[in-house]
Amino acid sequence: PREVLKEITANNYSKAESIRLLRTIAPRYTALVDEHYAVDESVKRNPKDNRQWANPSLLPLPKGTGKLRIYCLYGVMDENSTEVGYHYQVDSRELDTALPIAISHTTAGDLKDGIRTSFGDGSVPLVSLGYMCAKWQTGEHNPYKARVVIREKSPHTDASGSFLTDNPVDVLRGGGRSASHVEILGNDEILADVLRVVAGDDLPNDVFTDIMELSQKVPLR
């Protein structure tokens, strides 16, 4: 009913509320997700449930030998680089469809055309990139004290935002200093870090964002 749709689009939703909403408006999709992943906060932790293995907020890191190290390497671009939220509204043009809801074109505050942006790698928000790594560093979900290292990479650009390279191929692919989601695979510093880890070097943290503070604001469950 139209009244229900208006109520849905008039509210902000927490993670748990969003999951409940999806179960209501997309039951077949959420049933398929539930077959393979445990995303509900009410799920009881069970290491034997393979649906939970892909959810690090449910299960802690496995028992290690004392030599286990985890390196979290990711890029972070500016605060307008990554979509982190959306503002929806009832689309009067689609009232005859099963779900007549669309992203609005609202531009106000930190919303631009109905989209909220923040720091990230252009695809994944910062809090998703580094959240669990930061939690593991503080000992949460890391009962055997595995060493966790976070190394963030920023894109190297000039004042105009152009990458510092004269190679036209690098310009197309972001160059050796790109920090975006895919192009970071060619980042010179990332490749150097991987080689150093493989060679047995013990790398230090290199964090320039507030991911540690962010991780403390967001509970695991």
RORO-660011 format. One record per residue: residue in three letters; y, x, z of N, C-alpha, C, O in turn. Coordinates in steps of 0.001 Angstrom, whole numbers, padded with zeros to 6 digits. Example, Ala and Ser with C-alpha at 12.3 -4.5 7.8 and 13.67 -1.06 7.14 Angstrom:
// residues 2
   code      n.yy      n.xx      n.zz     ca.yy     ca.xx     ca.zz      c.yy      c.xx      c.zz      o.yy      o.xx      o.zz
    Ala   -005690    013190    007800   -004500    012300    007800   -003300    013200    007800   -003319    014236    008465
    Ser   -002250    012850    007080   -001060    013670    007140    000030    012900    007870    001138    013409    008039
//
This chain:
// residues 221
   code      n.yy      n.xx      n.zz     ca.yy     ca.xx     ca.zz      c.yy      c.xx      c.zz      o.yy      o.xx      o.zz
    Pro   -001202    000823    000000    000000    000000    000000    001252    000858    000000    001256    001967    000533
    Arg    002312    000340   -000599    003545    001102   -000709    004105    001471    000671    004681    002547    000833
    Glu    003941    000587    001665    004456    000871    003002    003774    002092    003607    004414    002905    004274
    Val    002467    002216    003369    001720    003363    003878    002194    004643    003217    002341    005672    003877
    Leu    002433    004583    001909    002913    005753    001185    004268    006198    001702    004514    007396    001845
    Lys    005151    005249    001982    006465    005596    002508    006340    006261    003874    007071    007203    004181
    Glu    005409    005766    004694    005201    006370    006013    004667    007794    005881    005080    008688    006621
    Ile    003756    008000    004946    003181    009329    004729    004261    010333    004339    004303    011442    004871
    Thr    005123    009950    003419    006118    010884    002900    007324    011026    003811    008191    011861    003553
    Ala    007401    010231    004868    008554    010291    005770    008321    011223    006955    009218    011421    007774
    Asn    007123    011795    007050    006784    012608    008219    006441    014040    007842    006018    014333    006724
    Asn    006640    014929    008826    006130    016286    008724    004777    016335    009426    004553    015610    010396
    Tyr    003875    017187    008940    002517    017189    009458    002093    018579    009927    002368    019582    009268
    Ser    001422    018618    011070    000824    019853    011553   -000447    020114    010752   -000842    019308    009910
    Lys   -001083    021256    011028   -002321    021572    010320   -003376    020493    010559   -003985    019994    009613
    Ala   -003588    020135    011825   -004606    019140    012154   -004265    017789    011532   -005147    017100    011018
    Glu   -002991    017411    011578   -002573    016139    010999   -002729    016142    009482   -003077    015124    008884
    Ser   -002470    017291    008867   -002621    017399    007413   -004075    017216    007005   -004371    016570    006000
    Ile   -004979    017791    007793   -006404    017649    007494   -006828    016194    007621   -007563    015684    006774
    Arg   -006372    015523    008669   -006698    014107    008837   -006130    013275    007691   -006776    012340    007217
    Leu   -004921    013615    007248   -004305    012896    006132   -005123    013086    004857   -005358    012129    004119
    Leu   -005554    014315    004599   -006358    014581    003407   -007678    013824    003448   -008158    013344    002421
    Arg   -008263    013718    004636   -009520    012976    004748   -009315    011498    004408   -010241    010824    003956
    Thr   -008110    011009    004626   -007813    009608    004347   -007546    009364    002867   -008050    008403    002287
    Ile   -006741    010250    002255   -006323    009997    000872   -007211    010683   -000158   -007157    010340   -001339
    Ala   -008026    011643    000266   -008913    012334   -000682   -010279    012568   -000044   -010687    013717    000126
    Pro   -010991    011499    000313   -012257    011643    001052   -013340    012396    000280   -014097    013160    000879
    Arg   -013429    012199   -001024   -014473    012891   -001788   -014221    014392   -001833   -015150    015192   -001723
    Tyr   -012946    014767   -001997   -012609    016192   -002029   -012884    016845   -000676   -013503    017908   -000617
    Thr   -012430    016219    000410   -012624    016819    001730   -014095    016851    002121   -014519    017747    002850
    Ala   -014880    015886    001647   -016320    015911    001915   -016959    017129    001254   -017841    017769    001827
    Leu   -016505    017440    000045   -017013    018624   -000660   -016618    019902    000071   -017427    020821    000196
    Val   -015377    019964    000554   -014923    021128    001321   -015770    021291    002576   -016180    022402    002912
    Asp   -016035    020181    003272   -016787    020232    004526   -018213    020742    004329   -018824    021259    005265
    Glu   -018738    020597    003130   -020088    021089    002854   -020150    022607    002905   -021198    023178    003205
    His   -019027    023267    002612   -019042    024718    002464   -018151    025456    003462   -018368    026642    003711
    Tyr   -017155    024783    004038   -016218    025450    004938   -015979    024604    006185   -015963    023375    006126
    Ala   -015795    025282    007309   -015435    024611    008555   -013940    024793    008770   -013487    025881    009127
    Val   -013179    023738    008555   -011726    023828    008669   -011168    022970    009788   -010007    023125    010169
    Asp   -011975    022071    010317   -011513    021162    011367   -011407    021912    012686   -012325    022639    013066
    Glu   -010281    021738    013393   -010060    022438    014651   -011020    021990    015750   -011185    022693    016747
    Ser   -011652    020837    015581   -012560    020337    016605   -013973    020899    016474   -014833    020623    017311
    Val   -014213    021690    015420   -015545    022244    015208   -015893    023229    016324   -015086    024088    016679
    Lys   -017090    023097    016866   -017553    024010    017909   -018008    025324    017278   -018725    025320    016278
    Arg   -017599    026426    017852   -017952    027734    017286   -019457    027939    017310   -020118    027739    018329
    Asn   -019977    028341    016167   -021413    028553    016036   -021661    029645    015002   -021547    029387    013804
    Pro   -022000    030869    015440   -022217    031984    014497   -023326    031727    013484   -023385    032388    012447
    Lys   -024203    030772    013776   -025302    030476    012857   -024898    029480    011772   -025668    029220    010847
    Asp   -023709    028930    011884   -023209    027981    010895   -022480    028750    009800   -021359    029214    010004
    Asn   -023119    028885    008634   -022525    029714    007578   -021217    029140    007052   -020477    029852    006373
    Arg   -020906    027885    007337   -019622    027323    006931   -018458    027968    007694   -017310    027917    007251
    Gln   -018767    028567    008836   -017722    029158    009668   -017452    030629    009343   -016457    031192    009800
    Trp   -018325    031246    008563   -018199    032679    008313   -016922    033027    007564   -016396    034129    007717
    Ala   -016421    032108    006764   -015207    032369    005975   -013939    031976    006733   -012843    032034    006177
    Asn   -014080    031579    007992   -012928    031173    008798   -012785    032113    009988   -013386    031868    011034
    Pro   -012005    033182    009857   -011888    034168    010940   -011207    033631    012185   -011278    034264    013239
    Ser   -010546    032478    012095   -009941    031902    013292   -010968    031191    014163   -010679    030841    015307
    Leu   -012170    030976    013624   -013241    030353    014392   -014131    031388    015071   -014386    031309    016272
    Leu   -014598    032353    014292   -015546    033337    014809   -014899    034708    014951   -014098    035097    014101
    Pro   -015230    035455    016015   -014680    036804    016181   -015331    037788    015217   -016319    037477    014552
    Leu   -014754    038969    015162   -015360    040028    014356   -016760    040338    014884   -017006    040214    016084
    Pro   -017677    040737    014007   -019041    041020    014458   -019114    042285    015294   -018189    043097    015311
    Lys   -020224    042430    015981   -020450    043622    016795   -020495    044848    015898   -021209    044876    014895
    Gly   -019723    045861    016271   -019665    047074    015466   -020282    048256    016185   -020778    048124    017304
    Thr   -020250    049388    015553   -020848    050599    016117   -019830    051427    016886   -020179    052461    017455
    Gly   -018586    050991    016911   -017533    051795    017524   -016766    052589    016483   -015689    053112    016769
    Lys   -017311    052684    015278   -016646    053398    014200   -016063    052443    013153   -015481    052878    012159
    Leu   -016225    051143    013389   -015741    050161    012430   -014216    050190    012366   -013545    050129    013396
    Arg   -013679    050284    011162   -012239    050227    010932   -011942    049184    009868   -012677    049046    008890
    Ile   -010866    048460    010072   -010434    047451    009114   -009020    047787    008681   -008130    047933    009519
    Tyr   -008805    047912    007384   -007480    048210    006843   -006952    046987    006111   -007604    046461    005209
    Cys   -005781    046543    006501   -005134    045390    005875   -003973    045911    005032   -002937    046302    005569
    Leu   -004147    045914    003737   -003145    046435    002808   -002622    045286    001963   -003391    044634    001257
    Tyr   -001328    045034    002028   -000764    043937    001242    000710    044176    000969    001362    044967    001651
    Gly    001222    043487   -000030    002620    043620   -000403    003465    042497    000175    002979    041389    000401
    Val    004737    042798    000411    005668    041796    000919    006957    041876    000102    007633    042904    000076
    Met    007278    040768   -000561    008503    040693   -001346    009559    039920   -000568    009352    039621    000608
    Asp    010680    039592   -001191    011802    039008   -000449    011522    037573   -000021    010508    036982   -000392
    Glu    012450    037023    000775    012248    035725    001411    012252    034557    000440    011931    033436    000834
    Asn    012604    034786   -000814    012587    033721   -001818    011408    033852   -002776    011347    033153   -003788
    Ser    010480    034737   -002462    009433    035081   -003429    008233    034152   -003397    007540    034012   -004404
    Thr    007969    033511   -002259    006677    032861   -002080    006825    031426   -001579    007554    031170   -000620
    Glu    006143    030507   -002220    006173    029105   -001800    005359    028923   -000518    004212    029362   -000435
    Val    005963    028273    000477    005281    028082    001765    005262    026624    002219    004569    026295    003181
    Gly    006008    025743    001546    006037    024348    001953    006599    023464    000859    007309    023927   -000034
    Tyr    006268    022182    000942    006680    021246   -000098    007163    019933    000516    006667    019495    001554
    His    008132    019321   -000142    008669    018044    000288    008243    016994   -000727    008614    017060   -001899
    Tyr    007446    016008   -000258    006902    014996   -001169    007640    013674   -001019    008260    013401    000009
    Gln    007559    012874   -002051    008121    011533   -002005    007284    010614   -002892    006531    011076   -003749
    Val    007427    009313   -002674    006741    008340   -003530    007378    008374   -004918    008598    008297   -005059
    Asp    006537    008490   -005926    007001    008531   -007315    006872    007131   -007905    005769    006666   -008191
    Ser    008002    006473   -008082    007991    005083   -008564    007387    004961   -009955    006944    003881   -010348
    Arg    007366    006057   -010699    006803    006014   -012054    005286    006007   -012033    004649    005725   -013048
    Glu    004693    006321   -010862    003237    006449   -010769    002634    005456   -009782    001559    005706   -009237
    Leu    003313    004331   -009543    002846    003393   -008527    001490    002769   -008847    000801    002287   -007948
    Asp    001108    002777   -010111   -000168    002184   -010491   -001325    003172   -010399   -002469    002803   -010661
    Thr   -001047    004423   -010032   -002097    005425   -009915   -002663    005443   -008495   -002111    004811   -007593
    Ala   -003760    006165   -008303   -004415    006198   -006986   -003541    006865   -005930   -003596    006494   -004758
    Leu   -002734    007847   -006333   -001904    008569   -005365   -000522    008821   -005974   -000278    009899   -006515
    Pro    000370    007854   -005895    001696    007982   -006532    002670    008807   -005706    003732    008319   -005318
    Ile    002315    010041   -005442    003166    010935   -004654    003434    012190   -005474    002530    012713   -006126
    Ala    004661    012668   -005444    005031    013869   -006200    006006    014709   -005381    006657    014203   -004467
    Ile    006102    015978   -005709    007090    016838   -005071    008479    016349   -005446    008759    016111   -006621
    Ser    009343    016199   -004464    010700    015721   -004725    011532    016851   -005322    011083    017995   -005402
    His    012736    016518   -005733    013651    017529   -006268    014798    017774   -005287    015915    018109   -005683
    Thr    014497    017599   -004006    015507    017776   -002966    015934    019236   -002865    015087    020128   -002831
    Thr    017216    019479   -002817    017761    020812   -002587    018721    020722   -001410    019840    020225   -001539
    Ala    018264    021213   -000257    019071    021153    000966    018504    022141    001969    017288    022234    002134
    Gly    019379    022883    002642    018913    023881    003602    018057    024930    002915    018496    025571    001961
    Asp    016816    025107    003408    015922    026092    002786    015008    025456    001747    014039    026079    001313
    Leu    015303    024227    001345    014550    023561    000283    015274    023698   -001044    016485    023491   -001120
    Lys    014540    024043   -002083    015098    024087   -003428    014144    023355   -004354    013004    023777   -004548
    Asp    014615    022263   -004918    013774    021421   -005766    012496    021007   -005047    011422    020946   -005645
    Gly    012631    020722   -003749    011493    020246   -002973    010533    021320   -002516    009489    021006   -001943
    Ile    010858    022592   -002754    009954    023695   -002409    010623    024616   -001388    011775    025015   -001558
    Arg    009890    024943   -000333    010387    025872    000685    009757    027245    000441    008544    027351    000264
    Thr    010574    028283    000432    010069    029635    000179    010305    030547    001374    011129    030266    002244
    Ser    009556    031647    001391    009715    032639    002454    009130    033962    001974    008863    034140    000785
    Phe    008934    034893    002915    008384    036207    002576    006901    036079    002222    006186    035237    002764
    Gly    006467    036925    001311    005070    036944    000899    004917    037829   -000319    005820    038589   -000666
    Asp    003768    037725   -000966    003533    038579   -002140    003718    037822   -003453    003246    038264   -004501
    Gly    004401    036688   -003394    004613    035886   -004582    003591    034779   -004729    003833    033799   -005434
    Ser    002447    034922   -004070    001401    033894   -004092    000998    033484   -002674    000843    032297   -002387
    Val    000830    034464   -001799    000356    034222   -000431    001484    034505    000563    002094    035572    000503
    Pro    001774    033567    001481    002830    033794    002480    002470    034926    003434    001296    035231    003642
    Leu    003497    035543    004010    003302    036659    004932    002364    036299    006076    001483    037086    006422
    Val    002539    035125    006664    001726    034767    007823    000239    034694    007447   -000620    034972    008284
    Ser   -000072    034325    006205   -001467    034296    005765   -001978    035700    005441   -003158    035992    005636
    Leu   -001106    036556    004952   -001509    037924    004606   -001878    038735    005846   -002883    039446    005849
    Gly   -001069    038630    006896   -001251    039535    008022   -001629    038917    009344   -001810    039630    010331
    Tyr   -001754    037587    009385   -001980    036892    010661   -003213    037392    011398   -003113    037824    012547
    Met   -004376    037340    010753   -005603    037724    011454   -005623    039207    011778   -006151    039608    012815
    Cys   -005057    040025    010906   -005013    041467    011188   -004207    041726    012457   -004590    042547    013291
    Ala   -003080    041013    012595   -002256    041169    013787   -002980    040655    015021   -002893    041270    016083
    Lys   -003688    039546    014904   -004454    039006    016027   -005533    039992    016461   -005724    040229    017654
    Trp   -006239    040566    015484   -007295    041531    015809   -006718    042759    016507   -007349    043322    017401
    Gln   -005527    043170    016101   -004906    044341    016737   -004644    044109    018214   -004759    045032    019020
    Thr   -004292    042881    018574   -003991    042573    019976   -005253    042306    020785   -005182    042064    021990
    Gly   -006406    042350    020126   -007667    042159    020838   -008263    040777    020691   -009428    040572    021034
    Glu   -007482    039807    020180   -008023    038466    019994   -009062    038457    018882   -008831    038986    017795
    His   -010196    037856    019163   -011291    037774    018190   -011773    039158    017768   -012329    039317    016682
    Asn   -011568    040139    018603   -011989    041510    018318   -012645    042084    019573   -012147    043052    020148
    Pro   -013764    041488    019999   -014365    041845    021293   -014892    043273    021380   -015017    043819    022476
    Tyr   -015202    043882    020239   -015761    045232    020268   -014725    046296    019893   -015064    047442    019595
    Lys   -013444    045879    019916   -012317    046808    019754   -012389    047610    018451   -012139    048815    018443
    Ala   -012727    046945    017374   -012675    047617    016075   -011231    048027    015797   -010304    047275    016099
    Arg   -011039    049197    015231   -009686    049654    014915   -009178    048908    013693   -009833    048893    012651
    Val   -008009    048287    013821   -007415    047519    012741   -006062    048127    012392   -005210    048301    013264
    Val   -005870    048445    011138   -004640    049079    010670   -003960    048168    009650   -004598    047690    008712
    Ile   -002672    047932    009838   -001888    047130    008901   -000928    048054    008162   -000171    048803    008780
    Arg   -000967    047992    006851   -000048    048799    006041    000584    047890    004986   -000060    047483    004020
    Glu    001856    047587    005201    002598    046711    004306    003325    047528    003240    003773    048648    003489
    Lys    003430    046947    002061    004091    047626    000946    005225    046756    000419    005046    045559    000192
    Ser    006377    047358    000227    007510    046641   -000350    007740    047130   -001772    007470    048293   -002072
    Pro    008235    046265   -002656    008514    046705   -004031    009722    047628   -004046    010682    047406   -003308
    His    009683    048652   -004873    010811    049579   -004986    011614    049199   -006226    011166    049397   -007355
    Thr    012804    048652   -005999    013645    048216   -007105    015049    048767   -006937    015411    049258   -005867
    Asp    015840    048681   -008004    017234    049093   -007899    018086    047890   -007458    017546    046836   -007123
    Ala    019398    048052   -007461    020281    047011   -006944    020168    045704   -007723    020433    044636   -007170
    Ser    019781    045767   -008992    019681    044562   -009811    018335    043865   -009651    018132    042773   -010181
    Gly    017400    044504   -008909    016076    043928   -008751    015083    044415   -009775    013935    043971   -009780
    Ser    015501    045327   -010654    014602    045866   -011673    013760    046993   -011083    014247    047774   -010265
    Phe    012497    047077   -011499    011635    048129   -011000    012073    049485   -011531    012498    049624   -012678
    Leu    011954    050482   -010658    012400    051829   -011003    011346    052509   -011863    010523    053271   -011356
    Thr    011368    052237   -013157    010428    052848   -014074    011014    052836   -015479    011757    051923   -015838
    Asp    010683    053840   -016266    011117    053899   -017657    009988    053550   -018610    010189    053461   -019821
    Asn    008798    053353   -018055    007634    053058   -018876    007586    051558   -019182    007478    050752   -018258
    Pro    007666    051163   -020471    007660    049726   -020799    006398    049017   -020344    006449    047832   -020015
    Val    005271    049706   -020317    004030    049093   -019832    004146    048785   -018348    003697    047732   -017896
    Asp    004749    049699   -017583    004943    049477   -016160    005851    048286   -015900    005639    047527   -014955
    Val    006869    048128   -016748    007786    046999   -016580    007030    045681   -016725    007263    044744   -015962
    Leu    006125    045607   -017701    005364    044384   -017929    004396    044108   -016792    004167    042951   -016441
    Arg    003829    045153   -016216    002840    044968   -015160    003413    045164   -013765    002669    045128   -012786
    Gly    004716    045371   -013656    005330    045524   -012351    005519    046964   -011927    006276    047237   -010995
    Gly    004855    047882   -012582    005037    049287   -012249    004181    049744   -011084    003498    048948   -010439
    Gly    004231    051028   -010833    003417    051629   -009775    003916    051358   -008382    003308    051817   -007415
    Arg    005023    050615   -008240    005532    050299   -006912    005620    048796   -006693    006319    048345   -005785
    Ser    004924    048018   -007506    004971    046563   -007368    004245    046122   -006099    003269    046745   -005680
    Ala    004736    045041   -005495    004097    044508   -004292    003603    043083   -004498    003234    042416   -003531
    Ser    003587    042601   -005742    003177    041227   -005985    001657    041081   -005912    000920    042067   -005915
    His    001216    039849   -005848   -000159    039502   -005509   -001219    040223   -006349   -002193    040741   -005802
    Val   -001037    040258   -007651   -002018    040883   -008541   -001610    042311   -008906   -002442    043219   -008919
    Glu   -000345    042495   -009198    000124    043793   -009678    000017    044893   -008630    000079    046077   -008964
    Ile   -000145    044510   -007363   -000275    045517   -006310   -001533    046359   -006492   -001653    047441   -005916
    Leu   -002472    045856   -007297   -003682    046640   -007580   -003348    047942   -008299   -004146    048879   -008294
    Gly   -002173    048001   -008917   -001735    049231   -009570   -000679    049963   -008776   -000068    050903   -009284
    Asn   -000445    049550   -007526    000562    050185   -006681    000102    051593   -006282   -000995    051770   -005751
    Asp    000951    052585   -006544    000576    053987   -006282    000246    054220   -004811   -000698    054943   -004492
    Glu    001020    053611   -003915    000794    053822   -002482   -000512    053171   -002020   -001223    053725   -001181
    Ile   -000822    052000   -002568   -002083    051344   -002232   -003268    052199   -002669   -004212    052412   -001909
    Leu   -003200    052685   -003906   -004297    053516   -004421   -004445    054792   -003605   -005562    055242   -003349
    Ala   -003325    055374   -003196   -003375    056581   -002371   -003999    056274   -001009   -004786    057064   -000487
    Asp   -003641    055121   -000437   -004230    054733    000856   -005739    054562    000746   -006485    055009    001617
    Val   -006188    053910   -000331   -007626    053697   -000518   -008355    055028   -000618   -009417    055206   -000022
    Leu   -007788    055959   -001369   -008418    057271   -001514   -008463    058014   -000177   -009449    058683    000133
    Arg   -007403    057895    000603   -007360    058569    001905   -008394    057975    002866   -009030    058701    003630
    Val   -008553    056645    002819   -009549    055994    003681   -010958    056436    003291   -011776    056772    004147
    Val   -011226    056431    001981   -012549    056846    001498   -012831    058295    001878   -013975    058661    002148
    Ala   -011792    059112    001898   -011953    060529    002229   -012066    060765    003740   -012272    061897    004177
    Gly   -011932    059703    004530   -012101    059841    005964   -010827    060001    006762   -010876    060255    007965
    Asp   -009681    059856    006104   -008406    059976    006801   -008186    058755    007700   -008577    057642    007348
    Asp   -007571    058964    008835   -007293    057890    009781   -005825    057495    009640   -004955    058137    010228
    Leu   -005542    056452    008870   -004165    056079    008558   -003512    055336    009723   -004183    054594    010440
    Pro   -002201    055533    009913   -001474    054798    010956   -000975    053458    010435   -001042    053182    009237
    Asn   -000475    052627    011346    000177    051382    010942    001465    051691    010182    002121    052701    010434
    Asp    001810    050815    009261    003089    050903    008558    003569    049470    008337    003317    048874    007290
    Val    004265    048926    009340    004666    047520    009343    006181    047420    009413    006802    047989    010311
    Phe    006780    046699    008472    008236    046549    008487    008668    045086    008639    009863    044806    008731
    Thr    007707    044146    008666    008035    042732    008855    007830    042348    010322    007478    043190    011149
    Asp    008050    041084    010630    007848    040590    011994    006497    039893    012134    006374    038923    012882
    Ile    005476    040384    011413    004171    039730    011436    003558    039723    012829    002844    038779    013170
    Met    003811    040742    013646    003243    040764    014994    003836    039629    015833    003114    038954    016566
    Glu    005138    039423    015726    005786    038338    016462    005335    036980    015926    005097    036052    016699
    Leu    005218    036867    014605    004764    035613    014010    003361    035257    014487    003077    034095    014777
    Ser    002494    036245    014566    001109    035978    014947    001008    035464    016375    000095    034706    016702
    Gln    001950    035875    017233    001915    035404    018618    002420    033963    018736    002084    033262    019691
    Lys    003219    033527    017778    003750    032166    017811    002737    031143    017334    002856    029958    017645
    Val    001729    031596    016571    000764    030678    015990   -000571    030861    016695   -001183    031921    016567
    Pro   -001043    029857    017437   -002334    029991    018121   -003490    030012    017124   -003378    029490    016015
    Leu   -004592    030618    017532   -005738    030698    016651   -006291    029318    016308   -006761    029091    015193
    Arg   -006235    028405    017265   -006763    027060    017019   -005785    026017    017512   -006048    024820    017395
//
